[in-house]
Amino acid sequence: MIANLTNALHQTQTSDGTGPRSGTITSYDPVNGMVKVAIQPEGRESNWMKLDCPGVGNGWGVQIGPQIGDEVTICFDSSDPNLGRVTARHTNSLNLAMPVPSGEIWLIHKTGSLLKFLTDGTVTVHSITAINYDAPAHHFTGGPVTMDHTLTVTDSTGVVVTGGDVKADTISLKTHRTSGVTPGGGTSSVPVV
């Protein structure tokens, strides 16, 4: 027992407190990717420190802006208390874990908009308001495109179909016949079904 107390006292006296620590984010600087953290259990606020990211580059990468109150792990380079950085964020009773199945990747915004990579190979994209994408060219391959709403084309070249057909309510543009055709400049009736 005395040996255990001596060992515990020795660890307390030699601990510099700069091993991995837990804390909560108190401030966020999005321009510089820095945060301040209340180091627990003392609640002492740190200086500005780096926020690690899954991937970074010069003007590109994967970054997720933290929220004030996020629970984090802080590590210190060379045990220097002035060289701290946030290395991970954690779920807790306020920030619950999502039920992500093993092998899947989910990105879910607080609005409910999401991007999911499922184990069967399906990619699910959902937006609460709109999905905007822009590219000089768009190329869809591999299967039919199904829509359950209106498609509006606002381009002067219109719709070009090569090697296929365009149908409206099962009426083919290539093979439809019309009734009531008048010679000359007359107008025909609706297509015959």
PyMOL CGO cylinders between C-alpha atoms (Angstrom):
from pymol import cmd
from pymol.cgo import CYLINDER

trace = [
    CYLINDER, 0.00, 0.00, 0.00, 2.82, 2.42, 0.88, 0.3, 1, 1, 1, 1, 1, 1,
    CYLINDER, 2.82, 2.42, 0.88, 4.52, 1.54, -2.40, 0.3, 1, 1, 1, 1, 1, 1,
    CYLINDER, 4.52, 1.54, -2.40, 1.31, 2.39, -4.32, 0.3, 1, 1, 1, 1, 1, 1,
    CYLINDER, 1.31, 2.39, -4.32, 0.95, 5.75, -2.52, 0.3, 1, 1, 1, 1, 1, 1,
    CYLINDER, 0.95, 5.75, -2.52, 4.60, 6.57, -3.17, 0.3, 1, 1, 1, 1, 1, 1,
    CYLINDER, 4.60, 6.57, -3.17, 4.19, 5.73, -6.86, 0.3, 1, 1, 1, 1, 1, 1,
    CYLINDER, 4.19, 5.73, -6.86, 1.01, 7.86, -7.15, 0.3, 1, 1, 1, 1, 1, 1,
    CYLINDER, 1.01, 7.86, -7.15, 2.74, 10.79, -5.41, 0.3, 1, 1, 1, 1, 1, 1,
    CYLINDER, 2.74, 10.79, -5.41, 5.76, 10.46, -7.71, 0.3, 1, 1, 1, 1, 1, 1,
    CYLINDER, 5.76, 10.46, -7.71, 3.51, 10.51, -10.82, 0.3, 1, 1, 1, 1, 1, 1,
    CYLINDER, 3.51, 10.51, -10.82, 1.67, 13.60, -9.57, 0.3, 1, 1, 1, 1, 1, 1,
    CYLINDER, 1.67, 13.60, -9.57, 4.90, 15.46, -8.82, 0.3, 1, 1, 1, 1, 1, 1,
    CYLINDER, 4.90, 15.46, -8.82, 6.55, 14.64, -12.17, 0.3, 1, 1, 1, 1, 1, 1,
    CYLINDER, 6.55, 14.64, -12.17, 3.50, 15.07, -14.39, 0.3, 1, 1, 1, 1, 1, 1,
    CYLINDER, 3.50, 15.07, -14.39, 3.80, 18.11, -16.61, 0.3, 1, 1, 1, 1, 1, 1,
    CYLINDER, 3.80, 18.11, -16.61, 0.15, 17.93, -17.68, 0.3, 1, 1, 1, 1, 1, 1,
    CYLINDER, 0.15, 17.93, -17.68, 1.04, 18.02, -21.35, 0.3, 1, 1, 1, 1, 1, 1,
    CYLINDER, 1.04, 18.02, -21.35, 0.01, 14.51, -22.35, 0.3, 1, 1, 1, 1, 1, 1,
    CYLINDER, 0.01, 14.51, -22.35, -3.19, 14.11, -24.35, 0.3, 1, 1, 1, 1, 1, 1,
    CYLINDER, -3.19, 14.11, -24.35, -5.97, 16.05, -22.62, 0.3, 1, 1, 1, 1, 1, 1,
    CYLINDER, -5.97, 16.05, -22.62, -9.71, 16.45, -23.04, 0.3, 1, 1, 1, 1, 1, 1,
    CYLINDER, -9.71, 16.45, -23.04, -11.42, 19.78, -23.46, 0.3, 1, 1, 1, 1, 1, 1,
    CYLINDER, -11.42, 19.78, -23.46, -14.27, 21.73, -25.02, 0.3, 1, 1, 1, 1, 1, 1,
    CYLINDER, -14.27, 21.73, -25.02, -13.97, 24.30, -27.79, 0.3, 1, 1, 1, 1, 1, 1,
    CYLINDER, -13.97, 24.30, -27.79, -14.58, 27.86, -26.54, 0.3, 1, 1, 1, 1, 1, 1,
    CYLINDER, -14.58, 27.86, -26.54, -13.61, 29.93, -29.64, 0.3, 1, 1, 1, 1, 1, 1,
    CYLINDER, -13.61, 29.93, -29.64, -13.12, 29.28, -33.35, 0.3, 1, 1, 1, 1, 1, 1,
    CYLINDER, -13.12, 29.28, -33.35, -11.13, 31.27, -35.94, 0.3, 1, 1, 1, 1, 1, 1,
    CYLINDER, -11.13, 31.27, -35.94, -12.27, 29.90, -39.35, 0.3, 1, 1, 1, 1, 1, 1,
    CYLINDER, -12.27, 29.90, -39.35, -9.83, 32.05, -41.35, 0.3, 1, 1, 1, 1, 1, 1,
    CYLINDER, -9.83, 32.05, -41.35, -6.77, 30.51, -39.68, 0.3, 1, 1, 1, 1, 1, 1,
    CYLINDER, -6.77, 30.51, -39.68, -8.27, 27.13, -38.70, 0.3, 1, 1, 1, 1, 1, 1,
    CYLINDER, -8.27, 27.13, -38.70, -7.52, 27.72, -35.01, 0.3, 1, 1, 1, 1, 1, 1,
    CYLINDER, -7.52, 27.72, -35.01, -9.49, 27.12, -31.81, 0.3, 1, 1, 1, 1, 1, 1,
    CYLINDER, -9.49, 27.12, -31.81, -9.30, 27.91, -28.12, 0.3, 1, 1, 1, 1, 1, 1,
    CYLINDER, -9.30, 27.91, -28.12, -10.15, 25.09, -25.74, 0.3, 1, 1, 1, 1, 1, 1,
    CYLINDER, -10.15, 25.09, -25.74, -11.22, 24.90, -22.09, 0.3, 1, 1, 1, 1, 1, 1,
    CYLINDER, -11.22, 24.90, -22.09, -8.89, 22.13, -20.88, 0.3, 1, 1, 1, 1, 1, 1,
    CYLINDER, -8.89, 22.13, -20.88, -10.69, 19.73, -18.55, 0.3, 1, 1, 1, 1, 1, 1,
    CYLINDER, -10.69, 19.73, -18.55, -11.15, 19.14, -15.71, 0.3, 1, 1, 1, 1, 1, 1,
    CYLINDER, -11.15, 19.14, -15.71, -9.60, 22.50, -14.73, 0.3, 1, 1, 1, 1, 1, 1,
    CYLINDER, -9.60, 22.50, -14.73, -11.57, 24.55, -17.27, 0.3, 1, 1, 1, 1, 1, 1,
    CYLINDER, -11.57, 24.55, -17.27, -8.46, 26.64, -18.06, 0.3, 1, 1, 1, 1, 1, 1,
    CYLINDER, -8.46, 26.64, -18.06, -8.71, 28.23, -21.53, 0.3, 1, 1, 1, 1, 1, 1,
    CYLINDER, -8.71, 28.23, -21.53, -5.82, 27.58, -23.91, 0.3, 1, 1, 1, 1, 1, 1,
    CYLINDER, -5.82, 27.58, -23.91, -4.17, 29.96, -26.33, 0.3, 1, 1, 1, 1, 1, 1,
    CYLINDER, -4.17, 29.96, -26.33, -5.10, 29.63, -30.02, 0.3, 1, 1, 1, 1, 1, 1,
    CYLINDER, -5.10, 29.63, -30.02, -4.14, 26.18, -31.29, 0.3, 1, 1, 1, 1, 1, 1,
    CYLINDER, -4.14, 26.18, -31.29, -4.32, 24.27, -34.57, 0.3, 1, 1, 1, 1, 1, 1,
    CYLINDER, -4.32, 24.27, -34.57, -7.39, 22.22, -35.47, 0.3, 1, 1, 1, 1, 1, 1,
    CYLINDER, -7.39, 22.22, -35.47, -6.36, 19.00, -37.23, 0.3, 1, 1, 1, 1, 1, 1,
    CYLINDER, -6.36, 19.00, -37.23, -8.34, 18.03, -40.34, 0.3, 1, 1, 1, 1, 1, 1,
    CYLINDER, -8.34, 18.03, -40.34, -8.84, 14.77, -42.28, 0.3, 1, 1, 1, 1, 1, 1,
    CYLINDER, -8.84, 14.77, -42.28, -7.06, 16.26, -45.31, 0.3, 1, 1, 1, 1, 1, 1,
    CYLINDER, -7.06, 16.26, -45.31, -5.43, 19.59, -46.06, 0.3, 1, 1, 1, 1, 1, 1,
    CYLINDER, -5.43, 19.59, -46.06, -3.74, 21.31, -48.98, 0.3, 1, 1, 1, 1, 1, 1,
    CYLINDER, -3.74, 21.31, -48.98, -3.06, 24.81, -50.21, 0.3, 1, 1, 1, 1, 1, 1,
    CYLINDER, -3.06, 24.81, -50.21, -6.64, 26.00, -50.74, 0.3, 1, 1, 1, 1, 1, 1,
    CYLINDER, -6.64, 26.00, -50.74, -8.23, 22.53, -50.75, 0.3, 1, 1, 1, 1, 1, 1,
    CYLINDER, -8.23, 22.53, -50.75, -8.93, 19.68, -48.33, 0.3, 1, 1, 1, 1, 1, 1,
    CYLINDER, -8.93, 19.68, -48.33, -11.56, 18.28, -45.99, 0.3, 1, 1, 1, 1, 1, 1,
    CYLINDER, -11.56, 18.28, -45.99, -12.38, 20.58, -43.11, 0.3, 1, 1, 1, 1, 1, 1,
    CYLINDER, -12.38, 20.58, -43.11, -15.36, 20.57, -40.77, 0.3, 1, 1, 1, 1, 1, 1,
    CYLINDER, -15.36, 20.57, -40.77, -15.95, 23.78, -38.85, 0.3, 1, 1, 1, 1, 1, 1,
    CYLINDER, -15.95, 23.78, -38.85, -16.33, 23.00, -35.14, 0.3, 1, 1, 1, 1, 1, 1,
    CYLINDER, -16.33, 23.00, -35.14, -19.06, 24.30, -32.88, 0.3, 1, 1, 1, 1, 1, 1,
    CYLINDER, -19.06, 24.30, -32.88, -18.50, 26.00, -29.55, 0.3, 1, 1, 1, 1, 1, 1,
    CYLINDER, -18.50, 26.00, -29.55, -18.83, 23.29, -26.90, 0.3, 1, 1, 1, 1, 1, 1,
    CYLINDER, -18.83, 23.29, -26.90, -17.52, 20.40, -29.05, 0.3, 1, 1, 1, 1, 1, 1,
    CYLINDER, -17.52, 20.40, -29.05, -15.64, 17.86, -26.92, 0.3, 1, 1, 1, 1, 1, 1,
    CYLINDER, -15.64, 17.86, -26.92, -12.08, 17.35, -28.19, 0.3, 1, 1, 1, 1, 1, 1,
    CYLINDER, -12.08, 17.35, -28.19, -8.71, 15.73, -27.53, 0.3, 1, 1, 1, 1, 1, 1,
    CYLINDER, -8.71, 15.73, -27.53, -5.68, 18.02, -27.32, 0.3, 1, 1, 1, 1, 1, 1,
    CYLINDER, -5.68, 18.02, -27.32, -2.11, 16.78, -27.90, 0.3, 1, 1, 1, 1, 1, 1,
    CYLINDER, -2.11, 16.78, -27.90, 1.12, 18.69, -27.34, 0.3, 1, 1, 1, 1, 1, 1,
    CYLINDER, 1.12, 18.69, -27.34, 4.21, 18.52, -29.58, 0.3, 1, 1, 1, 1, 1, 1,
    CYLINDER, 4.21, 18.52, -29.58, 7.31, 17.54, -27.58, 0.3, 1, 1, 1, 1, 1, 1,
    CYLINDER, 7.31, 17.54, -27.58, 5.24, 17.92, -24.38, 0.3, 1, 1, 1, 1, 1, 1,
    CYLINDER, 5.24, 17.92, -24.38, 5.37, 21.70, -24.87, 0.3, 1, 1, 1, 1, 1, 1,
    CYLINDER, 5.37, 21.70, -24.87, 2.21, 23.29, -23.40, 0.3, 1, 1, 1, 1, 1, 1,
    CYLINDER, 2.21, 23.29, -23.40, 2.53, 26.09, -25.97, 0.3, 1, 1, 1, 1, 1, 1,
    CYLINDER, 2.53, 26.09, -25.97, 2.39, 23.67, -28.93, 0.3, 1, 1, 1, 1, 1, 1,
    CYLINDER, 2.39, 23.67, -28.93, -1.07, 22.18, -28.48, 0.3, 1, 1, 1, 1, 1, 1,
    CYLINDER, -1.07, 22.18, -28.48, -3.39, 21.07, -31.28, 0.3, 1, 1, 1, 1, 1, 1,
    CYLINDER, -3.39, 21.07, -31.28, -6.84, 19.54, -31.40, 0.3, 1, 1, 1, 1, 1, 1,
    CYLINDER, -6.84, 19.54, -31.40, -6.48, 16.04, -32.84, 0.3, 1, 1, 1, 1, 1, 1,
    CYLINDER, -6.48, 16.04, -32.84, -10.02, 14.65, -32.52, 0.3, 1, 1, 1, 1, 1, 1,
    CYLINDER, -10.02, 14.65, -32.52, -13.61, 15.51, -31.72, 0.3, 1, 1, 1, 1, 1, 1,
    CYLINDER, -13.61, 15.51, -31.72, -15.87, 13.17, -29.78, 0.3, 1, 1, 1, 1, 1, 1,
    CYLINDER, -15.87, 13.17, -29.78, -19.50, 12.24, -29.41, 0.3, 1, 1, 1, 1, 1, 1,
    CYLINDER, -19.50, 12.24, -29.41, -21.08, 12.81, -26.02, 0.3, 1, 1, 1, 1, 1, 1,
    CYLINDER, -21.08, 12.81, -26.02, -24.50, 13.22, -24.40, 0.3, 1, 1, 1, 1, 1, 1,
    CYLINDER, -24.50, 13.22, -24.40, -25.08, 16.48, -26.34, 0.3, 1, 1, 1, 1, 1, 1,
    CYLINDER, -25.08, 16.48, -26.34, -23.49, 15.43, -29.65, 0.3, 1, 1, 1, 1, 1, 1,
    CYLINDER, -23.49, 15.43, -29.65, -24.81, 11.92, -30.12, 0.3, 1, 1, 1, 1, 1, 1,
    CYLINDER, -24.81, 11.92, -30.12, -23.21, 9.38, -32.43, 0.3, 1, 1, 1, 1, 1, 1,
    CYLINDER, -23.21, 9.38, -32.43, -24.95, 8.75, -35.76, 0.3, 1, 1, 1, 1, 1, 1,
    CYLINDER, -24.95, 8.75, -35.76, -26.00, 5.12, -36.40, 0.3, 1, 1, 1, 1, 1, 1,
    CYLINDER, -26.00, 5.12, -36.40, -23.49, 4.64, -39.25, 0.3, 1, 1, 1, 1, 1, 1,
    CYLINDER, -23.49, 4.64, -39.25, -23.28, 0.96, -40.27, 0.3, 1, 1, 1, 1, 1, 1,
    CYLINDER, -23.28, 0.96, -40.27, -19.83, -0.60, -40.38, 0.3, 1, 1, 1, 1, 1, 1,
    CYLINDER, -19.83, -0.60, -40.38, -18.05, 0.19, -43.65, 0.3, 1, 1, 1, 1, 1, 1,
    CYLINDER, -18.05, 0.19, -43.65, -20.21, 3.20, -44.57, 0.3, 1, 1, 1, 1, 1, 1,
    CYLINDER, -20.21, 3.20, -44.57, -19.32, 6.89, -44.73, 0.3, 1, 1, 1, 1, 1, 1,
    CYLINDER, -19.32, 6.89, -44.73, -21.95, 9.50, -43.86, 0.3, 1, 1, 1, 1, 1, 1,
    CYLINDER, -21.95, 9.50, -43.86, -21.64, 13.28, -44.10, 0.3, 1, 1, 1, 1, 1, 1,
    CYLINDER, -21.64, 13.28, -44.10, -24.73, 14.86, -42.54, 0.3, 1, 1, 1, 1, 1, 1,
    CYLINDER, -24.73, 14.86, -42.54, -25.25, 18.59, -42.07, 0.3, 1, 1, 1, 1, 1, 1,
    CYLINDER, -25.25, 18.59, -42.07, -27.26, 19.87, -39.10, 0.3, 1, 1, 1, 1, 1, 1,
    CYLINDER, -27.26, 19.87, -39.10, -30.03, 20.89, -41.58, 0.3, 1, 1, 1, 1, 1, 1,
    CYLINDER, -30.03, 20.89, -41.58, -30.46, 17.25, -42.62, 0.3, 1, 1, 1, 1, 1, 1,
    CYLINDER, -30.46, 17.25, -42.62, -28.75, 17.59, -46.01, 0.3, 1, 1, 1, 1, 1, 1,
    CYLINDER, -28.75, 17.59, -46.01, -26.50, 14.58, -46.50, 0.3, 1, 1, 1, 1, 1, 1,
    CYLINDER, -26.50, 14.58, -46.50, -24.05, 12.54, -48.56, 0.3, 1, 1, 1, 1, 1, 1,
    CYLINDER, -24.05, 12.54, -48.56, -23.85, 8.81, -47.80, 0.3, 1, 1, 1, 1, 1, 1,
    CYLINDER, -23.85, 8.81, -47.80, -21.60, 6.09, -49.24, 0.3, 1, 1, 1, 1, 1, 1,
    CYLINDER, -21.60, 6.09, -49.24, -23.41, 2.81, -48.48, 0.3, 1, 1, 1, 1, 1, 1,
    CYLINDER, -23.41, 2.81, -48.48, -21.91, -0.68, -48.21, 0.3, 1, 1, 1, 1, 1, 1,
    CYLINDER, -21.91, -0.68, -48.21, -23.82, -1.89, -51.30, 0.3, 1, 1, 1, 1, 1, 1,
    CYLINDER, -23.82, -1.89, -51.30, -22.09, 0.76, -53.44, 0.3, 1, 1, 1, 1, 1, 1,
    CYLINDER, -22.09, 0.76, -53.44, -25.02, 3.18, -53.50, 0.3, 1, 1, 1, 1, 1, 1,
    CYLINDER, -25.02, 3.18, -53.50, -24.26, 6.88, -53.07, 0.3, 1, 1, 1, 1, 1, 1,
    CYLINDER, -24.26, 6.88, -53.07, -27.12, 8.89, -51.56, 0.3, 1, 1, 1, 1, 1, 1,
    CYLINDER, -27.12, 8.89, -51.56, -27.29, 12.68, -51.87, 0.3, 1, 1, 1, 1, 1, 1,
    CYLINDER, -27.29, 12.68, -51.87, -30.11, 14.67, -50.26, 0.3, 1, 1, 1, 1, 1, 1,
    CYLINDER, -30.11, 14.67, -50.26, -30.63, 18.39, -49.82, 0.3, 1, 1, 1, 1, 1, 1,
    CYLINDER, -30.63, 18.39, -49.82, -33.24, 20.20, -47.76, 0.3, 1, 1, 1, 1, 1, 1,
    CYLINDER, -33.24, 20.20, -47.76, -33.37, 23.07, -50.28, 0.3, 1, 1, 1, 1, 1, 1,
    CYLINDER, -33.37, 23.07, -50.28, -31.40, 22.64, -53.52, 0.3, 1, 1, 1, 1, 1, 1,
    CYLINDER, -31.40, 22.64, -53.52, -28.39, 20.89, -55.01, 0.3, 1, 1, 1, 1, 1, 1,
    CYLINDER, -28.39, 20.89, -55.01, -26.26, 23.17, -57.14, 0.3, 1, 1, 1, 1, 1, 1,
    CYLINDER, -26.26, 23.17, -57.14, -23.49, 21.84, -59.32, 0.3, 1, 1, 1, 1, 1, 1,
    CYLINDER, -23.49, 21.84, -59.32, -21.58, 23.45, -62.14, 0.3, 1, 1, 1, 1, 1, 1,
    CYLINDER, -21.58, 23.45, -62.14, -19.20, 22.10, -64.76, 0.3, 1, 1, 1, 1, 1, 1,
    CYLINDER, -19.20, 22.10, -64.76, -18.34, 22.97, -68.37, 0.3, 1, 1, 1, 1, 1, 1,
    CYLINDER, -18.34, 22.97, -68.37, -19.60, 19.50, -69.40, 0.3, 1, 1, 1, 1, 1, 1,
    CYLINDER, -19.60, 19.50, -69.40, -21.76, 16.82, -67.78, 0.3, 1, 1, 1, 1, 1, 1,
    CYLINDER, -21.76, 16.82, -67.78, -21.49, 13.13, -68.67, 0.3, 1, 1, 1, 1, 1, 1,
    CYLINDER, -21.49, 13.13, -68.67, -23.94, 10.60, -67.23, 0.3, 1, 1, 1, 1, 1, 1,
    CYLINDER, -23.94, 10.60, -67.23, -23.20, 6.92, -67.98, 0.3, 1, 1, 1, 1, 1, 1,
    CYLINDER, -23.20, 6.92, -67.98, -24.14, 3.50, -66.74, 0.3, 1, 1, 1, 1, 1, 1,
    CYLINDER, -24.14, 3.50, -66.74, -27.92, 3.43, -66.68, 0.3, 1, 1, 1, 1, 1, 1,
    CYLINDER, -27.92, 3.43, -66.68, -31.22, 5.20, -67.05, 0.3, 1, 1, 1, 1, 1, 1,
    CYLINDER, -31.22, 5.20, -67.05, -31.96, 8.52, -65.39, 0.3, 1, 1, 1, 1, 1, 1,
    CYLINDER, -31.96, 8.52, -65.39, -35.30, 8.64, -63.59, 0.3, 1, 1, 1, 1, 1, 1,
    CYLINDER, -35.30, 8.64, -63.59, -37.01, 11.85, -62.49, 0.3, 1, 1, 1, 1, 1, 1,
    CYLINDER, -37.01, 11.85, -62.49, -40.19, 12.27, -60.51, 0.3, 1, 1, 1, 1, 1, 1,
    CYLINDER, -40.19, 12.27, -60.51, -40.55, 15.99, -61.17, 0.3, 1, 1, 1, 1, 1, 1,
    CYLINDER, -40.55, 15.99, -61.17, -40.32, 18.57, -63.95, 0.3, 1, 1, 1, 1, 1, 1,
    CYLINDER, -40.32, 18.57, -63.95, -37.20, 18.91, -66.11, 0.3, 1, 1, 1, 1, 1, 1,
    CYLINDER, -37.20, 18.91, -66.11, -36.74, 22.43, -67.43, 0.3, 1, 1, 1, 1, 1, 1,
    CYLINDER, -36.74, 22.43, -67.43, -34.16, 23.11, -70.14, 0.3, 1, 1, 1, 1, 1, 1,
    CYLINDER, -34.16, 23.11, -70.14, -33.16, 26.76, -70.60, 0.3, 1, 1, 1, 1, 1, 1,
    CYLINDER, -33.16, 26.76, -70.60, -30.48, 26.47, -73.25, 0.3, 1, 1, 1, 1, 1, 1,
    CYLINDER, -30.48, 26.47, -73.25, -30.71, 27.74, -76.84, 0.3, 1, 1, 1, 1, 1, 1,
    CYLINDER, -30.71, 27.74, -76.84, -29.54, 24.38, -78.24, 0.3, 1, 1, 1, 1, 1, 1,
    CYLINDER, -29.54, 24.38, -78.24, -32.49, 22.55, -76.67, 0.3, 1, 1, 1, 1, 1, 1,
    CYLINDER, -32.49, 22.55, -76.67, -32.49, 18.80, -76.12, 0.3, 1, 1, 1, 1, 1, 1,
    CYLINDER, -32.49, 18.80, -76.12, -30.47, 16.59, -78.49, 0.3, 1, 1, 1, 1, 1, 1,
    CYLINDER, -30.47, 16.59, -78.49, -31.19, 12.85, -78.51, 0.3, 1, 1, 1, 1, 1, 1,
    CYLINDER, -31.19, 12.85, -78.51, -28.88, 10.57, -80.50, 0.3, 1, 1, 1, 1, 1, 1,
    CYLINDER, -28.88, 10.57, -80.50, -29.80, 6.93, -81.13, 0.3, 1, 1, 1, 1, 1, 1,
    CYLINDER, -29.80, 6.93, -81.13, -32.89, 6.97, -78.97, 0.3, 1, 1, 1, 1, 1, 1,
    CYLINDER, -32.89, 6.97, -78.97, -36.38, 8.38, -78.71, 0.3, 1, 1, 1, 1, 1, 1,
    CYLINDER, -36.38, 8.38, -78.71, -38.22, 10.99, -76.70, 0.3, 1, 1, 1, 1, 1, 1,
    CYLINDER, -38.22, 10.99, -76.70, -41.60, 10.03, -75.25, 0.3, 1, 1, 1, 1, 1, 1,
    CYLINDER, -41.60, 10.03, -75.25, -44.32, 12.03, -73.54, 0.3, 1, 1, 1, 1, 1, 1,
    CYLINDER, -44.32, 12.03, -73.54, -46.88, 9.92, -71.67, 0.3, 1, 1, 1, 1, 1, 1,
    CYLINDER, -46.88, 9.92, -71.67, -45.79, 6.87, -73.74, 0.3, 1, 1, 1, 1, 1, 1,
    CYLINDER, -45.79, 6.87, -73.74, -46.25, 8.73, -77.06, 0.3, 1, 1, 1, 1, 1, 1,
    CYLINDER, -46.25, 8.73, -77.06, -43.10, 8.40, -79.18, 0.3, 1, 1, 1, 1, 1, 1,
    CYLINDER, -43.10, 8.40, -79.18, -41.71, 11.45, -80.95, 0.3, 1, 1, 1, 1, 1, 1,
    CYLINDER, -41.71, 11.45, -80.95, -40.32, 9.17, -83.69, 0.3, 1, 1, 1, 1, 1, 1,
    CYLINDER, -40.32, 9.17, -83.69, -43.36, 7.00, -84.42, 0.3, 1, 1, 1, 1, 1, 1,
    CYLINDER, -43.36, 7.00, -84.42, -46.42, 8.96, -83.32, 0.3, 1, 1, 1, 1, 1, 1,
    CYLINDER, -46.42, 8.96, -83.32, -49.26, 9.65, -85.72, 0.3, 1, 1, 1, 1, 1, 1,
    CYLINDER, -49.26, 9.65, -85.72, -51.62, 12.57, -85.57, 0.3, 1, 1, 1, 1, 1, 1,
    CYLINDER, -51.62, 12.57, -85.57, -55.26, 12.87, -86.52, 0.3, 1, 1, 1, 1, 1, 1,
    CYLINDER, -55.26, 12.87, -86.52, -57.07, 15.67, -88.30, 0.3, 1, 1, 1, 1, 1, 1,
    CYLINDER, -57.07, 15.67, -88.30, -54.12, 16.67, -90.50, 0.3, 1, 1, 1, 1, 1, 1,
    CYLINDER, -54.12, 16.67, -90.50, -55.02, 19.54, -92.83, 0.3, 1, 1, 1, 1, 1, 1,
    CYLINDER, -55.02, 19.54, -92.83, -53.05, 20.05, -96.06, 0.3, 1, 1, 1, 1, 1, 1,
    CYLINDER, -53.05, 20.05, -96.06, -50.98, 23.21, -96.36, 0.3, 1, 1, 1, 1, 1, 1,
    CYLINDER, -50.98, 23.21, -96.36, -50.43, 25.49, -93.40, 0.3, 1, 1, 1, 1, 1, 1,
    CYLINDER, -50.43, 25.49, -93.40, -53.09, 23.87, -91.20, 0.3, 1, 1, 1, 1, 1, 1,
    CYLINDER, -53.09, 23.87, -91.20, -52.66, 22.54, -87.70, 0.3, 1, 1, 1, 1, 1, 1,
    CYLINDER, -52.66, 22.54, -87.70, -53.00, 18.86, -86.87, 0.3, 1, 1, 1, 1, 1, 1,
    CYLINDER, -53.00, 18.86, -86.87, -54.90, 17.45, -83.92, 0.3, 1, 1, 1, 1, 1, 1,
    CYLINDER, -54.90, 17.45, -83.92, -53.33, 15.80, -80.91, 0.3, 1, 1, 1, 1, 1, 1,
    CYLINDER, -53.33, 15.80, -80.91, -51.29, 12.61, -81.39, 0.3, 1, 1, 1, 1, 1, 1,
    CYLINDER, -51.29, 12.61, -81.39, -53.13, 9.31, -81.74, 0.3, 1, 1, 1, 1, 1, 1,
    CYLINDER, -53.13, 9.31, -81.74, -52.43, 6.99, -78.84, 0.3, 1, 1, 1, 1, 1, 1,
]
cmd.load_cgo(trace, "trace")
